[in-house]
Amino acid sequence: MNILLVSAYPNAKSFDAAIVKDIADNVPVKNNLKILDLYADDFQPVLYFDNDHPRRELKNDPEMAKYRDLFTWAKQIIFVFPIWWGGMPAILKGFVDRLIVAGFAYRYVDGHPTGLLTGRNAWIVTTYDSDNYAAHGEIDYGYVLKNQVLLMSGIRTTASFQLGNMKHTEADKRESFLEKIKNAAQTLG
């Protein structure tokens, strides 16, 4: 199976980086894994369109061709990112804004969006500092990514992992979370 792991954290020595490493180290070798670190790739997240670059042509943006190719190639997409101020990092938001566009990820049929990226599954792995952020029913961008962006594109989210209260989480709880991620990664393919 072709697996794309999308990472959006600027510190290569962070807990999120450990998550990425543990997933990569535990995906069975029969799979093809590619890691897209948006920061290391120097992804430019600013969405722009004007008269010379119309919005309806975003699906053909040459700067996004390699990312469209990665999403077309992948059958499993794994997102790893922190929740900052209730949302995903700006670099990932810009990635979504520039990639998940009409004509590539979805199209309108009788006024309703229809996903064009069907046959793909996603995992969403998020970390955050708030105490029990998700448990309080707050809308976060893990939820938005799953229920608005991916669903509209035809991508089915099959797993969601969250670890909150990062600043006060004991080492054993972090290790338990990483073990859960490792075990899940071993089942892919």
N, C-alpha and C positions, 0 to 999 in steps of 0.2 A: 504494500500500500504506500502511496505517496503522502508524506506527512510534512506539513509546513508549520513550523513553530515561530510565532511572531512575538518578539520581545520588545517591551517599551519601558525600559528603566535605564537611566543614564550612568549608573555605577556598576561596573563589572565585578565589584566585590560585595554586592548587596545580597540580601536574602532572596530577592527575585532572581538574581543571577544564579544562585544555588538551585532554585526551582528549575530554571532552564537547563542547567547542567544535569540535574538528576533525571529530568525527562529524557534528555538526549542520551544519557548513559544507560537508560533502561528500556528504550524502545527496542523491540526485537530486531536483530540484524537483517531479517528477511524484508524489512521495510526500507524505503528510501526516505531519509530525513533531510530536510533543509531547514536551516535556522536563519530567520530574518530578524536581525537586531536593528531596529529602526535608527537608533543612535549611532551605532557603528557604521551603518550604511549611509549616514549623513542625509537621511530622508528630509526633504523640504516640505513641511506640512501645510504651507499656506495655499489655500484654494483661491484661485482667481479665474475670472472669465470677464470678457469684455466684447466689443464689436469684432475684434480680430480673433478672439478665442471664445466663441459662443458656448454657453452652458450645455446646449444640446450636443456639443462635440466633445465633451469631457471624456467620453468613452474611447476617444482616439488620441488622447493626450500622449505625445511621444515620451514624456518624462515618466509616465506611469506604465509603459509597455511591459517592462520586466516584472512589475508587481502583478499586472493582469496575467502574465504568463505563469507566475508562481501560483496564483489562485486557481487558474484553469488546470494546472498540473496536479494540484493537491486534491486528495480525497478526504483528508483529515486536516483540520486547521486547529492549532492550539494557540490561544492568546494568553500571554503572561504579562500582567501589568498591575501597578498600584492604583488604588482609588485615592485621588488627591482632591480635596475640597468637593467631594461628592461626584467627581467625574474622572474620566480617564485622562492620562497625560495628554497635553496639547499635541504632541507628535503623533500619538495614536489617533486622536480625534481628526487631525488633518489627514492622516492616512485613510481613515474611513471616508471622510468627505471627498477625497480625491479618487478613491478606488471604487467605492460602492455607488456607482452612478448608473443612470438610465442608459440602456443599450448594452451595458456590460453585465451588471449584477441583477437588473430587473428591467421590466418593460411594463407599460400600462396596457391593459386589455379591458375595454369597456369602462375605462376610468379607474380601474383597480390595479395595483401593482402585482405582477407575477414574477416570481423568482426565476432567474436564468442560471443560477449556480446550484441547481438541484443535484442530488447524488453525493453531496459532501456533508461531513459531520464536523462539529466544532466542540472544543473544550474551552472553557473560560476559567482562568486561574487568576484570582485577585488577592491582593493584600491591602490592608489599610490600618491606620493608627487608631481610629475611633474605637471605643469600647462597644462591642456588639452592634456595630453600625447596621449590618444587614438585618439583624434580629429585631431592630426597632421599626422595620418596615420602610425605611428610607429608600428612595429610588437611587440606585447607583448605576454607573455606566457598565457594570457587568450585566445588570438586568436590561438596560437599554440595548446593549450590544446583542444580547440574546433575543429579546422580544420585539425589537424594532428593526435593527440593521440586518442581522443574519436571517431571521425569519422571513423578512421581506425579500431577501435575496435567494431564498430557497435552501439555505444552509440550516441543517438541523443541529441544535445544540444537544449533545448527549451527556455532557458532564459539566458541572460547575463546582469549583473548589474555592473556598474563601478562608482566609486567615486574618482575623482582626486583632485590634489592640496590640499591634506589633511592638510598640515601645515597652510594653509591660508583659510580653509573653515570655514565659520561662523557656529555657533551652529544650527541655523535654517535650514541651508542646510543639515547638518548632520542628523538632526532630520527628515527632509523630506525624505532623503534617507532611513533611518531606517523605516519610515512609509511605503514607497514603498515596502521594503523587507517584512515587517509584512503582508501587504495586499496580496502580492504574496504567502507567506507561507500559508495563510488561504485558498487558493484555491487548495492546494495539496490534492490528493486522490480522 
